[in-house]
Each structure stands twice: as structure tokens, then as C-alpha cells.
């Protein structure tokens, strides 16, 4: 998906749509049968592609990457 398409969703879609999006996102995370170590690897890899890795993790769970690693 292009960044412009994502911006259009943010600008135009309802709170209900955004809630359904997040519910679907969580469902897909929980129903994915990949082992946790593979999920973690790809999550960290995706964060490297983000200009602000901490923002990436904060948007997902409310905590920075440093804080999450500190909890391990």
C-alpha cells in the first residue's frame, strides 16, 4: 500500500473503521502460526525500515523498543 493511500484512510475513515482495522490486526497477529522467534525477527527487521523505530513500537503497544527489551 502506498503512503498516500494510508494518509487517505487516516484523513477520511471513521473511528468505527479504525477500530475494526485494529481488531482485525490483533486477530491476525494472534492467529498467525509462525513461531515467536520468527515473528520477533520480522518485527525488528520492519522497525529498521522505519525512520523512528521507537514510534513504530509505541504505536503497536504503547512502549518503546528500549522499554520492551528492558522487560525481558
N, C-alpha and C positions, 0 to 999 in steps of 0.2 A: 504494500500500500504506500502511496506517495504521501509526503508530508502535507501537501495541500489538501488531500482527502481527509487526513486526520484533523487538520485545522477546521475543515468544513463541519466535521462531526462535532468538534468542540464548540463551534460557533452556533450550530443550528439544532442540535438534537436535544431532546427533553431530558429532564432528570430521570424520568422513568426508563428511557433508553439507556442512559449511562448506568443506572442500577442493574438493569438486565445484562448489560455488557460485562460488568464486574462479576455478577453472579455466574455468568457463563464462563468467564475467565477462571474463576476459582474452581468451578466444576471440572473444567478441562485439566487444570493442574492436578486436582485430586484423583481424576480418573486415568491419568497418564500412567502407563505401566512400566515406564523406564525406571531403572534403579536410581536411587537418590544421588549416587555419586555422578551419574551421567547428567542428571538434571542440574546439579550444582556446577558441574564443569561448563555446561552451556549457558547457564545463568551468568556466571562470572565472565565468560567469553563475550556475551552480549553486553555486559556492563563496560567492557573495554572499548566497545564501539560507540558508547555514549559519551558525549562531551563532559558530562557531570555524573560519574558513576554513583556518587552518594545520592544524588537526586533520583536516579533510577531505582535504587533500593528503598529510599524513603517513600517513593510513590507506590511501591509494591506493599510495604509492610509497616511504614512509619519509622523505620530505624535506618541509620547509615550503615554502610558496609563495615566500618570500623567497629561500631557498636555490636553488630551481629557477630562478628568474629570474636569480639571480647566476651560474648556469652557462651562461647564453645568451651 
